[in-house]
Amino acid sequence: MQHTECYIKDYPRPQFVRKRWNNLNGEWRFAFDDGNAGEREEWYKAEFPADLTICVPYSYQTLKSGINDKKRHDYIWYQKDVSYSAEELGGDRILLWFEGCDYISKVWVNGTFIGRHEGGYCRFGFDITDAVRKDSSGTYRLTVKCEDTYDATQPRGKQKWMDDPYGCWYVETNGIWKTVWTEFVGADRIERVKFTPNKNTYAVDFEVEICGNIKGVDLVTEIYKDGKLVAGNTSHIVRNRFSYSIGLADDTAQFKIHWWSYDCPALYDLKFYLKRGEEVIDMAGSYFGFRAFYAQRDSLILNNGPTYLKMVLEQGYYRESGMTYADEQAIVEELQLIKELGFNGVRMHQKIEDERFFYYADILGVATWVEMPSAYEYRDATVDKVTAEWKEVVRQHYNHPSVFAWVPINESWGVPRVLTHRREQNFTQALYYLTKAYDGVRPVISNDGWEHTESDIVTLHNYEQDPKKFGEFYRDLDKVLSGENISDYLQWRLPFAKGYEYRGQPVMITEFAGIGFNIENRNGGWGYGNQVKSKEEFAERLSGLVREVRGNKRICGFCVTQVTDVEAEVNGLCDSERKAKLEKDVVARAIRQ
């Protein structure tokens, strides 16, 4: 495993790295506020009445948080005193970042209200400089209030909205569940860089946003491969937002370009310097992979050749830490496990992962699909909340070469009447075209599983457990796609919503198998169909189901459910502790057949 040149261990934003930062994870004061009295009593103005401490970034429902309380608490508070030196701050600005905090977050510094954010899965931040400088003691007090209810119009993912877990919905995650950190930056700085490899020109197209005063400022971009400078550009800045392209054709590369792929995840290093004259006023490190993944007629194409996706469903839950990885090494081990099991891709299901997950997918060569956590009720509020957060998701993860596809809706969750309801159909279409407005290259799947409107890949879910019946169902794929062929499992779940039809897109089976094997002997544990009783039965069924998919030449990829057991679900290839239920090479042979 080869890291990028800009890599810093535990750094939360691996695709835009600055060296001056502080990690605020660790012990914080913590309080439940079940009466919602904290704002009225101005807990943010002093050390609030906390008899608990919590280990950030773990949610209070988890063992690793130090609290491990599974009861519902809609209002919770965090507080931490953070030390800094005048030399450390200097004339710079302090930006406070939350990688993920569910769902409504309100932030105060030294009693001053800083801002509010709505959404549970993406990075957000505030400039806290002025509030910090009001107190010259060398310490500032950071106070955070989080509000999270059972509201089904907000993106919930697999978080339950009733008092007890049920089916495949689990204990919720309230409050901070990803890293909290600060960075020190100048008032004039690089705000955002978006980069798009262009397979037609062998160039990289850049879109840049600069914050602050641009008078007399240049942006220098340098591209390196294996430590060697291969291309560069200097732009004299006359606008805060601008674009440019850099050609990458390299005579030392066999095909002029170092392509990113599963087997050879080649990456280019990037360095950005913002300069005023000879003075460097901001600098950041990054990287990119030159790859092109797209749908072409009924095929999936990677780097100008057909590719077959062998993916696995990943929910990213841990027994002791919930949705939060114990540490960075746990991310590495999860992706290495996925590769050892024979897969070349992972479908992140109902969760927006820690961005370091995508960094390691980039350097290890694992394709990822990004799926929006679902709401479960269709209202105007659903449209507002899902759209706002989905825009954050796409913007935040756009630059990762491992991201192959976008999935804004899964299995009609949040749009339960999309089969016939025009407004709900319009919403799925709106999300499709909104995503295309940000990203004109990657495939977008409007509604993974069934009842598609506009989709670049037709994705189907089917948990038939008899390999023979499974194969027979898809033998005449045209009948399946037209809705003529119905199985007991699909019932009324048609592949397309009314008014939409198949137009020759690639077809994938993106949920199947889900074989129940209760090796931990959990009470109430469930999988799909009759549970298997032995390793041999498990191996035979898995191999048979995969064989039927691979034998259908019109299907160009699949996604097996799932990497691990999660709470009551015992349908993983591994148990909840990541112990494989079959020998890994047995699973890999079944997947790669």
ZATORLUM-518535 format. One line per 3 residues: their letters; for each residue x, y, z of C-alpha. Coordinates in nm, 2 decimals. Each point is the difference from the previous one (the first is absolute). Example, Ala and Ser with C-alpha at 12.3 -4.5 7.8 and 13.67 -1.06 7.14 Angstrom:
AS> 1.23 -0.45 0.78 | 0.14 0.34 -0.07
END
This chain:
MQH> 0.00 0.00 0.00 | 0.15 0.33 -0.11 | -0.12 0.32 0.15
TEC> -0.04 0.33 -0.19 | 0.27 0.26 0.06 | -0.24 0.22 0.19
YIK> -0.12 -0.27 0.24 | -0.01 0.08 0.37 | -0.12 -0.27 0.24
DYP> -0.35 0.07 0.14 | -0.04 0.31 -0.22 | -0.37 0.02 -0.06
RPQ> 0.00 0.16 -0.35 | 0.26 -0.20 -0.19 | -0.07 0.15 -0.34
FVR> 0.08 0.36 0.11 | 0.27 -0.01 0.26 | 0.15 0.29 0.19
KRW> 0.27 -0.06 0.26 | -0.12 0.23 0.28 | -0.29 -0.17 0.17
NNL> -0.12 -0.13 0.34 | -0.20 -0.32 0.07 | -0.27 0.08 0.27
NGE> -0.10 -0.36 0.05 | 0.02 -0.15 0.35 | -0.17 0.09 0.33
WRF> -0.28 0.26 0.00 | -0.24 0.10 0.27 | -0.35 -0.14 -0.09
AFD> -0.36 0.05 0.11 | -0.34 -0.13 -0.09 | -0.26 0.28 -0.02
DGN> -0.33 -0.20 -0.02 | -0.20 0.31 0.11 | 0.17 0.21 -0.27
AGE> 0.09 0.26 0.26 | 0.36 0.06 -0.09 | -0.04 0.29 -0.24
REE> -0.26 0.17 0.22 | 0.24 -0.03 0.30 | 0.30 0.10 -0.22
WYK> 0.22 -0.30 0.06 | 0.23 0.13 -0.26 | 0.11 0.30 0.21
AEF> 0.18 -0.20 0.27 | 0.10 -0.35 0.09 | -0.33 -0.18 -0.03
PAD> -0.14 -0.24 0.26 | 0.17 -0.32 -0.14 | 0.04 -0.31 0.21
LTI> 0.11 -0.20 -0.30 | 0.30 0.00 -0.23 | 0.00 -0.15 -0.35
CVP> 0.27 -0.12 -0.23 | -0.04 0.19 -0.33 | -0.06 -0.11 -0.28
YSY> -0.21 -0.29 0.13 | -0.38 0.05 0.04 | -0.14 -0.03 0.35
QTL> -0.18 -0.32 -0.10 | 0.33 -0.19 -0.04 | 0.23 -0.18 0.24
KSG> 0.31 0.20 -0.12 | -0.17 0.33 0.09 | 0.03 -0.09 0.37
IND> -0.37 0.04 0.04 | -0.17 -0.28 -0.19 | -0.36 0.12 0.06
KKR> -0.24 -0.13 -0.26 | -0.30 0.21 0.12 | -0.14 0.28 -0.20
HDY> 0.13 0.35 0.07 | -0.10 0.26 -0.25 | 0.22 0.28 0.14
IWY> 0.36 -0.04 0.10 | 0.29 0.23 0.08 | 0.38 -0.01 -0.04
QKD> 0.27 0.23 0.15 | 0.37 0.01 -0.02 | 0.27 0.26 0.10
VSY> 0.26 0.03 -0.28 | 0.34 0.15 0.06 | 0.20 0.19 -0.26
SAE> 0.30 0.23 0.00 | 0.01 0.35 -0.15 | 0.29 -0.12 -0.21
ELG> -0.21 -0.28 -0.13 | -0.28 0.23 -0.10 | 0.21 0.29 -0.12
GDR> -0.19 0.20 -0.26 | -0.18 -0.30 -0.14 | -0.36 -0.11 0.01
ILL> -0.13 -0.30 0.20 | -0.24 -0.23 -0.18 | -0.20 -0.25 0.21
WFE> -0.11 -0.31 -0.19 | -0.25 -0.28 0.08 | 0.03 -0.30 -0.23
GCD> -0.34 -0.13 0.11 | -0.25 0.10 0.27 | -0.36 -0.12 0.00
YIS> -0.23 0.18 -0.06 | -0.04 0.37 0.10 | 0.32 0.15 0.14
KVW> 0.04 0.34 0.18 | 0.34 0.13 0.09 | 0.12 0.26 0.25
VNG> 0.36 0.11 0.07 | 0.06 0.19 0.33 | -0.38 0.05 0.03
TFI> -0.03 0.16 -0.35 | -0.23 -0.17 -0.25 | 0.20 -0.11 -0.30
GRH> -0.25 -0.18 -0.22 | -0.24 -0.28 -0.07 | 0.01 -0.30 -0.24
EGG> -0.27 -0.24 -0.10 | 0.09 -0.35 -0.12 | 0.17 -0.30 0.15
YCR> 0.25 -0.14 -0.25 | 0.23 0.26 -0.15 | 0.27 0.24 0.09
FGF> -0.09 0.35 0.11 | 0.20 0.28 0.15 | 0.02 0.35 0.15
DIT> 0.25 0.28 0.03 | 0.04 0.04 0.38 | 0.29 0.25 0.00
DAV> -0.18 0.31 0.13 | -0.17 -0.19 0.29 | 0.34 -0.16 0.10
RKD> 0.18 0.34 -0.01 | -0.25 0.15 0.24 | 0.17 -0.19 0.28
SSG> 0.38 0.03 0.02 | 0.04 -0.27 0.26 | 0.14 -0.25 -0.24
TYR> -0.31 -0.23 0.04 | -0.34 0.01 -0.17 | -0.31 -0.18 0.10
LTV> -0.18 -0.19 -0.28 | -0.36 -0.10 0.07 | -0.22 -0.20 -0.24
KCE> -0.37 -0.09 0.03 | -0.14 -0.28 -0.22 | -0.36 -0.06 -0.07
DTY> -0.12 -0.33 -0.16 | -0.36 -0.13 0.01 | -0.19 -0.28 -0.16
DAT> -0.09 0.23 -0.29 | -0.04 -0.23 -0.31 | 0.03 0.29 -0.25
QPR> 0.37 0.04 0.09 | 0.27 -0.23 -0.16 | 0.02 -0.28 0.26
GKQ> 0.16 -0.29 -0.18 | -0.02 -0.31 0.22 | -0.07 0.19 0.31
KWM> -0.34 -0.10 0.16 | -0.28 0.24 0.05 | -0.18 -0.21 0.27
DDP> 0.10 -0.08 0.35 | 0.14 -0.35 -0.08 | 0.21 -0.13 -0.29
YGC> -0.20 -0.20 -0.26 | 0.07 -0.18 -0.32 | 0.31 0.16 -0.15
WYV> -0.02 0.33 0.18 | 0.23 0.04 0.30 | 0.08 0.21 0.30
ETN> 0.03 0.36 -0.11 | 0.31 0.22 0.00 | -0.05 0.33 0.17
GIW> 0.25 0.29 0.01 | 0.37 0.00 -0.09 | 0.10 -0.33 -0.17
KTV> 0.30 0.11 -0.21 | 0.31 0.20 0.07 | -0.01 0.36 0.13
WTE> 0.30 0.21 -0.09 | 0.14 0.35 -0.07 | 0.24 0.13 -0.26
FVG> 0.19 0.33 -0.02 | -0.03 0.19 -0.33 | 0.06 0.34 -0.14
ADR> -0.28 0.24 -0.09 | 0.10 -0.04 -0.36 | 0.00 -0.37 -0.09
IER> -0.11 -0.28 -0.23 | -0.35 -0.08 0.09 | -0.08 -0.29 -0.23
VKF> 0.15 -0.18 -0.29 | -0.20 -0.24 -0.22 | 0.19 -0.22 -0.25
TPN> -0.13 -0.21 -0.29 | 0.22 -0.23 -0.21 | -0.09 0.04 -0.37
KNT> 0.04 -0.33 -0.19 | -0.04 0.17 -0.33 | 0.28 0.26 0.04
YAV> 0.23 -0.18 0.25 | -0.03 0.31 0.22 | -0.13 0.08 0.34
DFE> -0.26 0.28 0.02 | 0.01 0.21 0.32 | -0.27 0.22 0.15
VEI> 0.13 0.22 0.28 | -0.15 0.23 0.26 | 0.22 0.26 0.18
CGN> -0.10 0.17 0.33 | 0.11 0.35 0.08 | 0.20 0.27 -0.18
IKG> 0.12 -0.12 -0.34 | 0.20 0.31 -0.09 | 0.35 -0.10 -0.13
VDL> -0.06 -0.37 0.07 | 0.10 -0.30 -0.20 | -0.09 -0.36 0.03
VTE> 0.27 -0.25 -0.07 | -0.10 -0.36 -0.07 | 0.26 -0.28 -0.01
IYK> -0.08 -0.37 -0.09 | 0.24 -0.27 0.10 | 0.02 -0.38 -0.08
DGK> 0.23 -0.20 0.23 | 0.17 0.31 0.12 | 0.07 0.13 -0.35
LVA> -0.15 0.33 -0.12 | -0.20 -0.09 -0.32 | -0.22 0.31 -0.06
GNT> -0.07 0.34 0.14 | -0.18 0.33 -0.04 | 0.00 0.35 0.13
SHI> -0.32 0.21 -0.01 | 0.00 0.37 0.06 | -0.33 0.05 0.19
VRN> -0.24 0.26 -0.11 | -0.32 -0.16 0.13 | -0.08 -0.19 0.32
RFS> -0.14 -0.29 -0.20 | 0.18 -0.13 -0.31 | 0.09 -0.31 -0.20
YSI> 0.30 -0.13 -0.19 | 0.13 -0.33 -0.14 | 0.34 -0.17 0.02
GLA> 0.11 -0.26 -0.26 | 0.14 -0.32 0.14 | 0.13 -0.19 -0.30
DDT> 0.33 -0.15 0.13 | 0.26 -0.17 -0.23 | 0.12 -0.22 0.29
AQF> -0.35 -0.16 0.04 | -0.07 -0.30 -0.22 | -0.34 0.14 -0.11
KIH> 0.10 0.37 0.06 | -0.22 0.00 0.31 | 0.03 -0.19 0.33
WWS> -0.36 -0.14 0.02 | -0.17 -0.07 0.34 | -0.16 -0.35 0.02
YDC> -0.08 -0.27 0.25 | 0.32 -0.19 -0.07 | 0.23 0.31 -0.03
PAL> -0.14 0.30 0.19 | 0.25 0.25 -0.14 | -0.03 0.34 0.16
YDL> 0.15 0.34 -0.09 | 0.11 0.23 0.28 | -0.11 0.37 -0.01
KFY> 0.14 0.31 0.17 | -0.17 0.33 0.00 | 0.18 0.33 0.09
LKR> -0.19 0.33 0.03 | 0.26 0.27 -0.04 | 0.01 0.38 0.02
GEE> 0.33 0.09 -0.16 | 0.26 -0.24 0.14 | -0.20 -0.06 0.33
VID> -0.19 -0.32 0.03 | -0.32 0.10 0.18 | -0.17 -0.34 -0.01
MAG> 0.10 -0.35 -0.10 | -0.18 -0.33 -0.01 | 0.07 -0.36 -0.12
SYF> -0.23 -0.23 -0.18 | -0.01 -0.28 -0.26 | -0.21 -0.15 -0.27
GFR> -0.04 -0.31 -0.20 | -0.04 0.01 -0.38 | -0.29 -0.23 -0.07
AFY> -0.32 0.00 -0.20 | -0.30 -0.21 0.11 | -0.33 0.04 -0.20
AQR> -0.29 -0.19 -0.14 | 0.01 -0.05 -0.38 | -0.31 -0.17 -0.15
DSL> -0.04 -0.32 0.20 | 0.36 -0.02 0.13 | 0.20 0.16 0.28
ILN> 0.33 0.15 -0.11 | 0.32 0.06 0.20 | 0.28 0.18 -0.18
NGP> -0.14 -0.07 -0.35 | -0.05 -0.37 0.06 | -0.29 -0.21 0.13
TYL> 0.00 -0.08 0.38 | -0.19 -0.23 0.23 | -0.09 0.13 0.34
KMV> 0.02 -0.26 0.28 | -0.12 0.20 0.30 | -0.11 -0.06 0.36
LEQ> -0.25 0.19 0.21 | 0.17 0.18 0.29 | -0.19 0.16 0.29
GYY> 0.30 0.09 0.21 | -0.14 -0.08 0.34 | 0.22 -0.12 0.29
RES> -0.12 -0.17 0.32 | 0.19 0.24 0.24 | 0.01 0.32 -0.21
GMT> -0.32 0.00 -0.21 | 0.05 0.19 -0.33 | 0.35 0.13 0.11
YAD> 0.32 -0.18 -0.08 | 0.21 -0.07 0.31 | 0.30 0.15 -0.17
EQA> 0.16 0.04 -0.34 | 0.14 -0.35 0.00 | -0.35 -0.14 0.02
IVE> -0.08 0.17 -0.33 | 0.30 -0.16 -0.17 | -0.09 -0.34 0.14
ELQ> -0.36 0.03 -0.12 | 0.10 0.08 -0.36 | 0.28 -0.27 0.00
LIK> -0.26 -0.25 0.12 | -0.23 0.10 -0.29 | 0.28 -0.06 -0.25
ELG> 0.10 -0.33 0.17 | -0.36 -0.12 -0.05 | 0.04 0.05 -0.37
FNG> -0.19 0.32 -0.06 | 0.12 0.30 -0.21 | -0.26 0.24 0.13
VRM> -0.22 0.10 0.30 | -0.34 0.15 0.01 | -0.02 0.22 0.31
HQK> -0.36 -0.06 0.11 | -0.20 0.28 0.18 | 0.31 0.17 0.14
IED> 0.25 0.26 -0.11 | 0.33 -0.13 0.12 | 0.29 0.17 0.17
ERF> 0.19 0.16 -0.29 | 0.31 -0.20 0.09 | -0.19 -0.31 -0.11
FYY> -0.01 0.15 -0.36 | 0.37 0.09 0.03 | 0.09 -0.36 0.07
ADI> -0.23 -0.12 -0.27 | 0.19 0.23 -0.23 | 0.34 -0.14 0.09
LGV> -0.11 -0.36 0.03 | -0.20 -0.01 -0.32 | -0.35 -0.06 0.12
ATW> -0.29 0.14 -0.20 | -0.27 0.17 0.22 | -0.36 0.10 -0.05
VEM> -0.12 0.30 0.21 | -0.36 -0.04 0.12 | -0.21 0.26 0.18
PSA> -0.14 -0.11 0.33 | -0.38 -0.01 -0.04 | -0.29 0.19 0.14
YEY> -0.31 -0.21 0.06 | -0.29 0.24 -0.07 | -0.07 0.22 -0.30
RDA> -0.07 0.36 0.09 | 0.12 0.34 -0.12 | 0.24 -0.02 0.29
TVD> 0.14 -0.32 -0.14 | 0.08 0.17 -0.33 | 0.17 0.29 0.18
KVT> 0.21 -0.21 0.24 | 0.10 -0.28 -0.23 | 0.09 0.24 -0.28
AEW> 0.21 0.23 0.22 | 0.20 -0.29 0.15 | 0.04 -0.18 -0.33
KEV> 0.17 0.31 -0.15 | 0.25 -0.01 0.29 | 0.06 -0.37 -0.06
VRQ> 0.08 0.04 -0.37 | 0.22 0.31 0.04 | 0.20 -0.15 0.28
HYN> 0.07 -0.33 -0.17 | 0.02 0.10 -0.36 | 0.39 -0.01 -0.03
HPS> 0.04 -0.36 0.12 | 0.10 -0.23 -0.29 | -0.15 -0.30 0.18
VFA> -0.35 0.15 -0.02 | -0.16 -0.16 -0.30 | -0.37 0.08 0.04
WVP> -0.26 0.21 0.19 | -0.32 -0.15 0.16 | -0.23 0.27 0.14
INE> -0.29 -0.24 0.07 | -0.02 -0.37 0.11 | -0.30 -0.23 -0.04
SWG> -0.25 0.28 -0.01 | 0.07 0.10 0.36 | -0.12 0.35 0.05
VPR> -0.20 -0.02 -0.32 | -0.24 -0.30 0.08 | -0.25 0.08 -0.28
VLT> 0.26 0.07 -0.27 | -0.15 -0.28 -0.21 | -0.30 0.22 -0.10
HRR> 0.04 0.33 0.19 | 0.11 0.27 -0.23 | 0.15 0.23 0.27
EQN> 0.21 -0.27 0.14 | 0.12 -0.10 -0.35 | 0.09 0.36 -0.06
FTQ> 0.21 0.01 0.31 | 0.20 -0.30 -0.10 | 0.05 0.15 -0.34
ALY> 0.10 0.34 0.16 | 0.26 -0.18 0.21 | 0.13 -0.18 -0.31
YLT> 0.03 0.32 -0.21 | 0.14 0.20 0.30 | 0.27 -0.26 0.04
KAY> 0.07 0.02 -0.37 | 0.04 0.38 0.02 | 0.29 -0.05 0.25
DGV> 0.14 -0.31 -0.17 | -0.04 -0.06 -0.37 | 0.20 -0.32 -0.01
RPV> -0.09 -0.25 0.27 | -0.32 -0.21 -0.02 | -0.29 0.09 0.22
ISN> -0.26 -0.25 0.12 | -0.33 0.17 0.08 | -0.14 -0.27 0.22
DGW> 0.21 -0.30 0.06 | -0.18 -0.33 0.00 | -0.33 0.06 -0.19
EHT> -0.24 0.27 -0.12 | 0.26 0.20 -0.19 | -0.07 0.32 -0.18
ESD> 0.31 0.14 -0.15 | 0.30 -0.23 0.06 | 0.33 -0.05 -0.18
IVT> 0.01 -0.36 0.13 | -0.30 -0.22 0.06 | 0.05 -0.15 0.34
LHN> -0.21 -0.29 0.14 | -0.04 -0.16 0.34 | -0.10 -0.36 0.05
YEQ> 0.04 -0.22 0.30 | -0.12 -0.33 -0.15 | 0.21 -0.26 0.18
DPK> -0.03 -0.29 -0.25 | 0.27 0.05 -0.26 | -0.20 -0.19 -0.27
KFG> -0.31 0.21 0.05 | 0.21 0.32 0.01 | 0.17 -0.09 -0.33
EFY> -0.33 -0.09 -0.17 | -0.16 0.33 0.11 | 0.27 0.20 -0.19
RDL> 0.03 -0.23 -0.30 | -0.23 0.22 -0.20 | 0.13 0.34 0.11
DKV> -0.22 0.19 -0.24 | -0.31 -0.13 0.18 | 0.15 0.09 0.34
LSG> 0.07 0.36 -0.13 | -0.34 0.04 -0.15 | -0.17 -0.11 0.32
ENI> -0.15 -0.32 -0.15 | 0.20 -0.24 0.21 | -0.09 0.02 0.37
SDY> 0.13 -0.22 0.28 | -0.15 -0.05 0.34 | 0.28 0.21 0.15
LQW> -0.05 0.30 -0.24 | -0.38 -0.02 0.01 | -0.10 0.35 -0.11
RLP> 0.35 0.14 0.00 | 0.05 0.08 -0.36 | 0.33 0.11 -0.15
FAK> -0.14 0.33 -0.13 | -0.25 0.25 0.13 | -0.31 0.05 -0.21
GYE> 0.08 0.21 -0.30 | 0.37 -0.11 -0.02 | 0.15 -0.29 -0.19
YRG> 0.33 -0.18 -0.07 | 0.22 0.19 -0.26 | 0.29 -0.23 -0.04
QPV> 0.20 0.08 0.32 | 0.24 -0.23 0.17 | -0.17 -0.24 0.25
MIT> 0.13 -0.10 0.34 | -0.13 -0.21 0.29 | 0.09 0.23 0.28
EFA> -0.14 -0.19 0.29 | -0.03 -0.38 0.02 | 0.12 -0.30 0.21
GIG> -0.04 0.14 0.36 | 0.03 -0.36 0.12 | -0.08 -0.05 0.37
FNI> 0.26 -0.18 0.20 | -0.03 0.06 0.37 | 0.35 -0.11 0.12
ENR> -0.03 0.23 0.31 | -0.33 -0.16 0.09 | -0.18 0.33 0.04
NGG> -0.36 -0.01 0.12 | -0.23 0.13 -0.28 | 0.29 0.01 -0.25
WGY> -0.13 0.00 -0.36 | 0.11 -0.03 -0.36 | -0.18 -0.05 -0.32
GNQ> -0.18 -0.33 -0.06 | 0.08 -0.31 0.20 | 0.32 0.04 0.20
VKS> 0.29 -0.24 -0.08 | 0.13 -0.22 0.27 | 0.35 -0.07 -0.11
KEE> 0.30 0.14 -0.18 | -0.05 -0.24 -0.28 | -0.36 0.10 -0.05
FAE> 0.10 0.37 0.01 | 0.27 -0.05 -0.26 | -0.22 -0.20 -0.23
RLS> -0.28 0.26 0.00 | 0.23 0.30 -0.04 | 0.19 -0.16 -0.28
GLV> -0.32 -0.10 -0.17 | -0.16 0.34 0.01 | 0.31 0.18 -0.12
REV> 0.04 -0.26 -0.28 | -0.35 0.08 -0.13 | 0.08 0.37 -0.01
RGN> 0.33 -0.05 -0.17 | -0.16 -0.24 -0.25 | -0.24 0.27 -0.12
KRI> 0.20 0.19 -0.27 | -0.24 0.30 0.01 | 0.08 0.07 0.37
CGF> 0.32 0.20 0.04 | 0.05 0.00 0.37 | -0.14 -0.09 0.34
CVT> 0.00 0.09 0.37 | -0.02 -0.27 0.27 | -0.17 0.07 0.33
QVT> 0.21 0.05 0.21 | 0.35 0.03 0.16 | -0.11 -0.06 0.36
DVE> -0.28 -0.08 0.23 | -0.16 0.32 0.15 | -0.21 -0.02 0.32
AEV> -0.29 -0.24 -0.08 | 0.12 -0.07 -0.36 | 0.20 -0.32 -0.02
NGL> 0.03 0.01 -0.38 | 0.37 0.11 -0.02 | 0.29 -0.17 -0.15
CDS> 0.17 0.07 0.33 | -0.14 0.03 0.36 | -0.02 0.34 0.17
ERK> 0.36 -0.03 0.12 | 0.12 -0.04 -0.37 | 0.07 -0.37 0.04
AKL> -0.07 -0.17 -0.33 | -0.27 -0.27 0.01 | 0.18 -0.19 -0.28
EKD> 0.37 -0.01 -0.08 | 0.07 0.32 -0.19 | 0.14 -0.19 -0.30
VVA> -0.32 -0.20 -0.03 | -0.20 0.33 -0.01 | 0.25 0.15 -0.25
RAI> -0.03 -0.30 -0.23 | -0.38 0.03 0.00 | 0.01 0.37 -0.07
RQ> 0.27 -0.02 -0.27 | -0.15 -0.30 -0.19
END
